[in-house]
Amino acid sequence: MLEGSEVSRLLDILGNRNRRRIIELLRQKPCFVTEISERLVLSPKAVIEHLQLMEREQLLISCQDERRRKYYYLSHDINVIVNLQKQDGVTLPSVEENQLTRFSRNLEAFRRMVRARDELLENLEQLEREIESRFAEVMRMRGGFVTDDGDLGIILALSHADLAFAELEEVSSLSTDELKQRLDNLIRMGIVERINDRYKIRGTHGEQSIRRNV
């Protein structure tokens, strides 16, 4: 049985929707960072941050395979049970009128904030559904442009943020030489471009280059 402070810490961790999604995925099987990133359509950097936090809290354990890929799996299964009991015979204490007015104002502000939060969450869920739909379309059309999951992992990482080579190396399971070769190939195809020391997904101005290389 967990102590009160441990329960509070666990609820803080599970309060994040993406951490709950990662836990549900790891319930099925151990996964590495790129695999989690692709399955949940999250940036590798965000996945790493969530995994490191849960590993510090001893919810996850990691190990490396022969390809230096770091696999994560659940150290304990997590079951949260909440019991709601109706409280009968509760009598509110009497309060002065000015306290009641202040309480009512705070309650109204709280109501507006909750409704605004709910609206934001609803919009976020809609956006996530659209992201998943667009990702499925990318997967369907990738045959002529993306050769395998290695290229797809690079593209997915760059979809979240422009990254330097060292940052790409950190979030991918590719060797230095293989990563460089794949980046060079994606640049030649017009899918990726390098600006200064950072790589990024090429914009619509790359469409003409893509058509020429197909």
Secondary structure, DSSP 8 states (H G I E B T S, - for coil): ---HHHHHHHHHHHTSHHHHHHHHHHHHS-EEHHHHHHHHT--HHHHHHHHHHHHHTTSEEEEE-TT--EEEEESS------------S-------HHHHHHHHHHHHHHHHHHHHHHHHHHHHHHHHHHHHHHHHHHHHHGGGT--SHHHHHHHHHHHH--EEHHHHHHHS-S-HHHHHHHHHHHHHHTSEEEETTEEEE--GGGHHHHHHH-
